[in-house]
Amino acid sequence: VFLHKAFAQPRPNWGPVGRWVWHLRSKIFHDDIGDAAPYRHEVALGWAFHYFVGIVYGIILVVLAGTAWLTQPTFLPAFILGIVTVGAGWFLLAPGMGAGWAASKRPNPMQIRALNLVAHTVFALGLYGTALLIR
């Protein structure tokens, strides 16, 4: 939502991600995920996968930073995790869906990379903000 409002970017379409997740049973790397057989619930699966991964990343943050971070959170650990997790998108998800390493096969890879960094910084702010709210 932030990228949509702040940078006039289209809202995310998690359908291709859901299709990729559905096909993980048989194939990780596709030439073009759009050529893979559609899955009826791919949008819902994509959203669910996206949130599941975010929750797992949050748990990893607490494990790495320690439970004390939840009582006295600082932004830096959340920011570091947020930026490090961009790697999963660049080196697994993008090539898995046929976009190349770090979206290198897309016509605008630098823009995509910059938006990924912004999105994961917003994710880090969400992790930090959540920790502030629950402490």
C-alpha positions as CSV (number, residue, x, y, z in Angstrom):
1,V,0.0,0.0,0.0
2,F,2.9,2.4,0.9
3,L,4.5,2.0,-2.6
4,H,1.1,2.4,-4.2
5,K,0.5,5.7,-2.4
6,A,4.0,7.1,-2.2
7,F,5.4,6.1,-5.6
8,A,2.2,5.6,-7.7
9,Q,3.2,1.9,-8.1
10,P,0.5,-0.6,-9.0
11,R,-0.7,-2.8,-6.1
12,P,1.1,-6.1,-5.8
13,N,-0.2,-9.0,-7.8
14,W,0.5,-12.1,-5.7
15,G,-1.0,-14.4,-8.3
16,P,2.3,-15.2,-10.1
17,V,3.9,-15.9,-6.7
18,G,1.0,-18.2,-5.8
19,R,1.4,-20.0,-9.1
20,W,5.2,-20.3,-8.5
21,V,4.5,-21.8,-5.0
22,W,2.0,-24.2,-6.4
23,H,4.5,-25.5,-9.0
24,L,7.3,-25.8,-6.4
25,R,6.3,-29.4,-6.1
26,S,7.8,-30.1,-9.5
27,K,9.9,-27.2,-10.6
28,I,11.7,-24.3,-8.9
29,F,13.0,-22.3,-11.8
30,H,10.7,-21.3,-14.7
31,D,11.6,-19.5,-17.9
32,D,8.4,-17.5,-17.4
33,I,5.9,-18.3,-14.6
34,G,3.1,-17.0,-16.9
35,D,3.6,-20.0,-19.1
36,A,3.1,-22.4,-16.2
37,A,-0.4,-23.9,-15.8
38,P,-2.6,-21.6,-13.8
39,Y,-3.8,-22.6,-10.3
40,R,-7.4,-21.6,-9.4
41,H,-6.4,-20.1,-6.0
42,E,-3.0,-18.7,-7.0
43,V,-3.8,-15.2,-5.8
44,A,-4.9,-16.4,-2.3
45,L,-1.9,-18.7,-2.2
46,G,0.4,-15.9,-3.1
47,W,-1.0,-13.6,-0.4
48,A,-0.9,-16.4,2.2
49,F,2.7,-17.3,1.2
50,H,3.7,-13.7,1.4
51,Y,2.4,-13.3,4.9
52,F,3.7,-16.7,6.0
53,V,7.2,-15.7,4.9
54,G,6.9,-12.3,6.7
55,I,5.9,-14.1,10.0
56,V,8.8,-16.5,9.6
57,Y,11.2,-13.5,9.1
58,G,9.7,-11.9,12.2
59,I,10.4,-15.1,14.2
60,I,13.9,-15.2,12.8
61,L,14.5,-11.6,14.0
62,V,13.5,-12.4,17.5
63,V,15.7,-15.6,17.5
64,L,18.7,-13.7,16.2
65,A,18.2,-10.5,18.2
66,G,17.0,-12.3,21.3
67,T,13.8,-11.9,23.2
68,A,15.2,-8.9,25.0
69,W,14.8,-7.1,21.7
70,L,11.0,-7.4,22.2
71,T,11.2,-5.4,25.4
72,Q,13.7,-2.8,24.2
73,P,13.4,-2.8,20.4
74,T,15.7,-0.8,18.2
75,F,15.4,-0.3,14.5
76,L,18.8,-1.5,13.3
77,P,18.2,-5.3,13.8
78,A,14.9,-5.0,12.0
79,F,16.4,-2.9,9.2
80,I,19.3,-5.4,8.7
81,L,16.9,-8.3,8.5
82,G,14.7,-6.4,6.1
83,I,17.5,-5.6,3.7
84,V,19.0,-9.1,4.0
85,T,15.7,-10.7,3.1
86,V,15.7,-8.9,-0.2
87,G,18.1,-11.6,-1.2
88,A,15.4,-14.2,-1.1
89,G,13.4,-12.2,-3.7
90,W,16.4,-11.4,-5.8
91,F,18.1,-14.8,-5.8
92,L,15.2,-17.3,-5.4
93,L,11.8,-15.8,-6.2
94,A,12.7,-13.6,-9.2
95,P,14.8,-16.2,-11.0
96,G,12.3,-18.9,-10.0
97,M,9.6,-17.0,-11.8
98,G,11.7,-16.3,-14.8
99,A,12.7,-12.7,-14.1
100,G,16.4,-13.5,-13.8
101,W,18.8,-12.8,-10.9
102,A,17.6,-9.6,-9.1
103,A,15.1,-9.1,-11.9
104,S,17.9,-8.8,-14.5
105,K,15.6,-10.1,-17.3
106,R,13.0,-7.4,-16.8
107,P,13.0,-4.1,-18.8
108,N,13.5,-2.0,-15.6
109,P,15.6,-4.1,-13.2
110,M,17.1,-1.1,-11.3
111,Q,13.7,0.3,-10.6
112,I,12.5,-3.1,-9.4
113,R,15.5,-3.5,-7.2
114,A,15.1,0.0,-5.7
115,L,11.4,-0.7,-5.0
116,N,12.3,-4.0,-3.4
117,L,14.7,-2.2,-1.0
118,V,12.0,0.4,-0.2
119,A,9.4,-2.3,0.4
120,H,11.7,-4.3,2.7
121,T,12.6,-1.1,4.6
122,V,8.9,-0.6,5.1
123,F,8.7,-4.2,6.3
124,A,11.5,-3.4,8.8
125,L,9.6,-0.4,10.0
126,G,6.6,-2.8,10.5
127,L,8.7,-5.2,12.5
128,Y,10.0,-2.4,14.7
129,G,6.6,-0.8,15.1
130,T,5.1,-4.1,16.1
131,A,7.8,-4.7,18.7
132,L,7.1,-1.2,20.1
133,L,3.4,-1.9,20.3
134,I,3.7,-5.2,22.1
135,R,6.4,-4.4,24.6
